[in-house]
Each structure stands twice: as structure tokens, then as C-alpha cells.
């Protein structure tokens, strides 16, 4: 839960960032290429091939566990296919982590995968506490040596470890906190699992200001800049200081429940009249706070900003022309609509917005300047200036002034545009009220930080955006999702195609009275397929 603790971590590793379909990953490279690359060199026995036999799985697991239990990191690492990365973690386990008396009990193997339980003791300056947890490993055939080796993953040693992470035990750099919601209800990661990393960040930043005293803890030290450490075990409690957040326990509970139904999903809810964050929830295998830090194309939810750009630059209006053609070509790139959407050459902007017609927006790429969308996003919606100070790390959105085909692609939320659910919830809040209010998770008075500002929207533009979002929610693409919700409602659906994914990313944003919300589900399909039901559940709870 801290940025660091007062202890020394031994070992080093070279980490290389590699791209992927998600938010990125780290590839750990050993200077020697790992056990698979160096062990067995010079042996005369023929190299084995094929999956490891059951006896090999048993023997490799037994040797790996024995070396781990004895605290011999070098020996244990030699039974993996990445000795450098394994040694870094195992060295910190018994070293800076002060984890001793390790007893590992294997369970019944399922093929080459072996579940196991760990019981150990963490001791520091005369204070000891028991540690227990479960994990699993898989034995694979070494590609170069043919040896049966443990397939190295940080989660082998502990399920919460990520690449580059290490263990450390010592006095916490920041005192513990007791986080409470807007009504004084205590919020914990045990009750609201998504808040785990958020509470870690709040502790790291505000623990010293909240009046608490530090304790003694075993933590995971993350190899990501400015990332708060994760506490695994408290050996001696400090005195927690109280930190009041803007969260709503009831809305948070609804958000937590909603995202569990769709893997790789994130959602944020805001109060448009104040900018206060009501809920943050993620359901992701990597534990990443994509709700605040995600950087993905937002698909047609971006049409909220694009429509505002057309209106504010006198290109068209809600009731002005925006013909929905079968396709549209811009600088040699052809753009299409979703399958089944019928053309309407007499459509207005409101018509095409409600039906989410891509070509109607692409057609106006001739009428906007390269930086028109960028200026609208920055000046009116407060995006893309890297100056939001929510209370924890967050991404402010990115709408670059892109030329070529991206000028058109950006208008429909593809191209170079990147957003998070936090950004789109804020866009919806601005569209509803006409005023940009930078989202906050804790009060500005807690640390006197300078909040971001923006011009906001005119009364006319605001009225037109609200009317188009309301039409989308009542008779457009979002009607099925928003049906039955009372009060003042509005919404926009979206889906964003991503190279290498079988399905598009699902996006949905909407408002109901004084709550706005936005959700994203990677590989979730259309906006109504996954993100839509998440947003509906959150809006229903916020009423």
C-alpha cells in the first residue's frame, strides 16, 4: 500500500516493454537466456521432446519446492525456464521479504499443472506472523535443453505478483488509512475488491496527511513507476488515519457486481454537478485500473465530442443535415457502418447520432480542420492536457491533431483517439451540464492541488447534445439498455475495432439525473452487448 518501505531489495532484472492487444506487458530477459538456455550444455544424453511425463512433473516439482523451502534461490531458479527472473523474486522472498520456515504442500496434479499451498512465517525485528496462500505451477519441456522445467510466471511464487515485482518487509513508508465514502461508510478492498489498488494509491499519497502512524508489513514492491506497493501481511498494526472519499458505497457495490458479469471490464460513475467520483470498478485478470488509466479507442461514444465540434464550428446542427450513406471515402480509406444499418440520405445530425451512423460523421472530415476535434476536446471538455489531479493516477484522454485518414477516423472514435471510462464519464457529465468539472476522488482541500479547468459548452450546444443523447436512450441504439430507467436520461453506444481481436471493444456511456457513467469491455462486442448492461446497473443504483 505504499510507494516503498525502509528496507533493501536485492537483485536486478532487465525489463523490455512489448506491445500487445491490451495495455502492454513486460518481457523479462535474462542476460544468460534462462535455465532453458544454459543448463544441460555439453551433456551427452539425447534431448527429450514432447510434453513432460507424470514422473518428470513430480520430480521437477519436488526439486523446485525443496530448493524454495530451503531458501536457496539460485538452486530453485535453476529448475525454471527463466532463472534470472525467478532468482530476482525468490531472492527477495527470503531476503528483503524476511519469509522463513517455508512449507509447501503439493496438491493433485492435473496433467503438467500442480496446485500447491504455502505456509510460512514472516519475521522482522522480533515480530513474527504466519503467512499462508495457494498457487499453482506448470511443468514444460525446455525448448533448447529438453529438460522438464517449471514454466516461470511470477504468480508461481505468489498469485498477486506481476513481472518485475519483489517482496519487502519493513516499516511502512505511509501509515495505513481508513477510507470512507461520502456518507462516512467505511470502504475496504475486502468488501469492494476493485478498490484494492485505489486504496493503495490513496494510502501512498495521503497516509502521511491523514494523521496515522506506520506499521510493519510484508508487501509486494511493484516495478512500475509511481505505483503504490501492495500489502500482503501486517505484522504490527499502525494507527490508520481517516481519508474521506467522494465514493458512494451503494453505487460502488452496484458497479462491483456489474463488472463481474463481463471479463476485462471497467466502469466509472460521476456526479455531473460536482465532478465527484461515485464508483470505480474493474474486472481484469491483470489487476490494472483501466477505469482510470486505460488508453483505448472509444468508438462511437466519441461522437458526443464530434457532434459538439460540428455544432460549435457552424458545420451543422442537431436538426441540420448529416446524411447516412452506405459508405464514405476519405483520403483513399473507405469507412462503413455496422452491418444492417440502412442508409438515410435525408438524415439529420440527430438521426445519424441516434443510429450511430459512421459515414455521416466521416463525410464532415472535409469540413473540419486537422485540429478542430483536438481543440474541442481540450477547450470544451478538458481532455488531453495531462493536468487532471483526481487524487490518484489517471489518464486525461488523448485527441491528437491527426492528418490523413485519421482525421476522419478520429471523428468516429478510432484512429489515434484514446480514452478511459473515466474520460468518457466526464465527457457525458460535461454534455449534460454544459460545464467541465474535473473528476475528483478526494476533496481538493485535502492537499490544495490545482484542478484542471476548461471553457465548457454554450447553452445551445448543451441543449442539442442532451436532446440527441436522450433520443439515443429512448429510441436509438441505446433504447433497449436504458428502457425502464426513470428521470432525465441520455446515452451513447460505441464499439471500437482492434487489430488482432475477434470482436470489437464494447463501449457505452450514459446519464440519469445527477449520475453519469461509462464502461468499457475489451473484446466485448457492440456497446449494448457488455458495456451497456454495466452502465445501466450503475445508473439504476445511483438514482
Buried (B, 14 or more C-beta within 10 A) or exposed (E): BBBBBEBEBEBEBEBEEEEEEBBEEBEBBBEEBBBBBBBBEEEEEEEBEEEBEEEBBBBBBBBBBBBBBEBBBEBBBBBBBBBBBBBBBBBBBBBBBBBBBBEBEBEEBEEBEBBBEBEBBBBBEEEBBEBEBEBBBBBBBBEBBBBBBBBBBBBBBBEBBBBBBBBBBBBBBBBBBBBBBBEEBEBEBEEBBBBBBBBBBBBBBBBBBBEBEBBBBBBBBBBEEEBBBBBBBBBBEBEBBEBBBBBBBBBBBBBBBBBBEBBBBBBBBBBBBBBBBBBBBBBBEEBBBBBBBBBBBBBBBBBBBBBBBBBBBEBBBBEBBBBBBEEBBBEEEEBEBBEEBEBBEEBBBBBBBBBBBBBBBBBBBEEBEBBBBBBBBBBBBBBBBEEBBBBBBBBBBBBBBBEEBBBBBBBBBBBBBBBBBBBBBBBBBBBBBBBBBBBBBBBEEBEEEEBBEBEBBBEEBBEBBBBBBBBBBBEBBBBEBBEEBEEEBBBBBBBBEBEEBEBBBBBBBBBBBBBBBBBBBBBBBBBBBBBBBBBBBBBBBBE
